[in-house]
Amino acid sequence: MPYLLLGLLVLVGIYFIFRGLRGTNPRNLQKTLAIVVGIVAVTVLGFFAVSGRMGYFGWAMLALPLLLRWRAISQAMRNMRGPTPGKNSDIETAYLRMTLDHDSGVLSGTVLQGQFEGRNLEELSREDLLDLLRECRVQDPQSATVLETYLDRIHGADWRGTGDETGGGRESGTAGAGGSMSRDQAYEVLGLHPGATETEIREAHRKLLMANHPDKGGSTFIAAQINQAKDVLLSA
């Protein structure tokens, strides 16, 4: 009878605990579950210890399922978090290597060729960026598309009043965004490590697309790269 009552109390307690965890932030959920598992384990072990009904074998049989379940819970929490905090996504065009920070949504970049080769975009003045834009529009429309997005984020719409607002950067960049992409490149775009689960891939795609959607001022080229990366990784 005492065992039946203990089992019922544990089940009822677990039900109410998980009911209360529905609205918990996934990043805090792992810590909360660790506390819950610890409390349940201590309660059950304490009951058997006080009643004198637990030998070494009983302790081992009780501890083993808890350890196995905690490993599964820990893996599930890692999957729910999606992209690891502090990670970046790297997207490369002929002229630019761009980095999108997952946490802040900040877009930064390095010039790979041309008159500003080796320079960071943050180091260039607006006039230098416009010179680079003119070069990209002639040599590589995809790079021009990405650079236009960067200019919009840094200088707003004011730069478009300088006479450089025309040019087919966005349309051409979108059309050319569907080139081949390797799995390694797809992992870099989504900021994931090889072997990421389907849940991690979909969550990374969702968060990055929300941060860089064209309707929110993001680049159509980068959005297309994010979509393509997800398709490449989920197609295998």
N, C-alpha and C positions, 0 to 999 in steps of 0.2 A: 504493500500500500504506500509506504513512504516514497518508493521509486516512482510509482504512478503519479503521485502528487508533484514530485520534483519535475518529472517529464512534462506534465501539463503546465506548470509554472514557467518552465523554460520556453515552451512553444508559444505561450501567450505573450511572454516578454519579447521574444524574437519578432512576433507579428507586429506588436506596437512599435518596436524599435524601427523596423524597416518601413512601416507606415509613416513614421516621422521623418525618415531620411529621404523621402521622395523629392523634397524641394532643396536638398542640400547641394551646394556647389560641388561638382565632380572632383575638383582639385582638393577639397577638404574631406571628401568622402572616405578616402583610404585611411586617414588618421582617425576619423570617427569610428570606422569599422574595426580598426585595431583596438580601440578602447572597448568597444562593445564585446568583441571576441574575448578580450582579456577578462572583462567582468564576468561573462558567462562561464569561462573556464575556471576562474577563481571560486565562483559560487558553487559549481558542481564539485570541484575538487574538495572544497571546504566541507561540503555536506558528507561526502564519503569518508573524509579524514576524521571528522568529528564522530561519525557513527561507527568508526572502526571497521568498516566493511570493505576497505580497499587495500589489497596487497600490491606488491610491485607490478604484477601482471596487470592488475586493474588500472594502475596509473598509466602504464604504457598503452593499454588499449584505448584509454580516454584521450591521451595526448596525441596519438597518431592521427586520428581523423581531424582534430583541430588543426594540426600542422598542415595536413594535405589540403584542407579547405582554405586555409589562409593563403596558401600559394596560389590557388585558383582565384581568390578574391583580389589578391595583389595584382595578378595579371590582368584581370578585368578592369581594375582601376587605371592601369597604364593605358589600356586600349581606349577608355573613355576620355582620357585627357587629350587624345589626338596629338598634334605637334608638340614636341617638348618645349617648354618655356625657354627662351633664349636662343632658339634655333632661327636660321635664316633660309630663305629660298634664293637660289642663284639662277639667273636667266642670262644667256649670252647671245648677242647678235654679232654681226661682223665688226661693228665699231664699238660696242659697249658690253661690259659685263655688269649687270645690275643685281643688287642684293635687296630683297624685301624682308624686313624684320617682322617676324610673326607677331610679336607682342605689341609693338608701337605702330606698325604699318608704314614705317619710314622707308622710303625708297632712296638708295644711294647707288653710285656707279663709278666705274673706271673706264677711261677711254683706251681702246685697244690698238687703234691705228689712226693715221692722219696727223694733222698738225699739232694736236693736243695729246698724242700718244703717251700713255703712262700717267696722265693727270687724273685726279679725282674730280668728279663733277662739282663737288662742294667747293673746290678751290677755284673754279672758273667764274669769272664775272658774267653778267647777263649778256654783254656784248660777245664774249668768248663763246658762250653757249649758243648764241644765235649764229655765229660763224660756223660752229660745229654742226648745227642743225642744217644750214644750207649745204654743207658738204655731205651730210648723211642723206639728204633728199636726192642728191645726184647719184651717190654711190650705193646707198643701201636704205630703201624705204622702211624696212623693219626697224632699223636703228632710229630713223627719224620719228617713227611712231612712238617708240619708247621715250625718246628725248622730249617730244612734245608733252607727254604725260608728266615727265619730271619738271619741265618748265611750268606747267599748270600748277603743280603742287608747291613749287618754290616761289614763283613770281605771280601766281594767280593768272587772271586773264589779261593783265596789263601788257604783257610782252607781245600779245597778238596785235597790238596797235602800232607796232614798229614797222609794219610792211612785210613781216615774215609769217603772217598768219595763213597765207595761201600755200598751196602745195598739197600733194596727195599723200602725205605721210600716213595718215590713219587708215585710209582705205587700202593702200598698197600693203601696209603692214599686216592688216587683217587677212588679206588674200594670201599672203605668203607665210602665214603662221602655221599652216598645216603640213609642213615638211616632216621628214622622218625624225623620230626621237627614240633614243635608246632607253633601256630600263634604268641605266645609271643616271642619265640626264633627267628622266622622270622623277627619280628619287630626289635629285638635287632641287628640282623645281618645287616639289612639295615639302622639301626640308625634312625628309624621312631617311632612315637607314634601310639598306637592303634587308628584305625579310619582314617588312612591316605588314601587319595584318590588314584585311579588307576594311575593318572598322577604322583603323588608323588612317588608311588612305582616304576613305570617304570623309572623315572628320577634318583632315588636313585640307582637302579640296574645298570643303564647305567654308572653313574659316578664312582661307586665303582668298577665295572668290568674293566673300563678303567684304573683305578689306580692300579689294582691288576691282570691284565691279565697275564697268564703264558708266553705268547710271550714276555712280557716286564719284565720277571724275577719274576713274581708273583707266588704264590702257587696254584697248581692245586686243592688242597683241599679247600682253601679259595674261589677260583673262583666257585667251585662246590657248596659250601655253599651259596654263593651269588645268584647263579642261582636257587637253591632249595628254598631259602627264597622268591624270587619273585613268583615262581610257587605256593608255599603254600598260599601266600596272594591273588593271583589272581584266585585261583581255587574255592574259596567260592562264 
